[in-house]
Amino acid sequence: MKKKFALELTESEAEMIAFLLHTATDQFYASKVLRDRTKVSLKDLRTAETVRRKLTHAR
């Protein structure tokens, strides 16, 4: 079951979260060992990228 969260963010908060998501997903894409250790799947990373794009386009 998917859960949806509604957040009220300022533009700078949304930009910071998008930046952090981008940085984290880059690290996870680059390291299979890190993904294996943390049990983060490629599907999880695609979902994070979708959220990041929504944050950057929500302005």
N, C-alpha and C positions, 0 to 999 in steps of 0.2 A: 504494500500500500504506500503510495506516494504521499508525503506530507508537504504542504505548502506553507511557507512562512512569509508574512508581510512585514517588511521593515521600512521605517521612515528614515531615510538617510539624507544627509546634506550632500551636495555635489562633491565636496572634497572627501567625505567619508566613502562615497561610492567609488571614487577614483582610487583611493587607498586600498580598498578591498579588492578592486579589480587588479591593481598592481601586484598585490600580495598573491592573489590566485594565479596570475600569470607567472610570477617568479617560482612559486611552488610547483605548478604543473610542468614548467620547463625542467626543473630538477628531477621530478619523477619520470618524465619522458626520457630523460638522459640516462637514468640509472635503473636498470632492471633489478639489481640487487636491492636498492632502496624500496622499489615497489614490492618485491617479495617479502622483505623484512616487515614492512608496514601493512602488508596485505591490501594494497591499493591496486585496483585493476585499471586497465586501460579504459574501461567503460566509466569508471569513477572519474578519470581524468577528462574524458569527453564531456561528462556532466558538468564538471568544474569549468571547463572552457565555455560551455553554453551559459552558465551563470555569469561568468566574466563578461561575455558579449552583451548579455542583457543589462548588466550594470553600466557598461560603457555607452550603450545606446539609449538608456533610460533618461538621459539628460535633456 
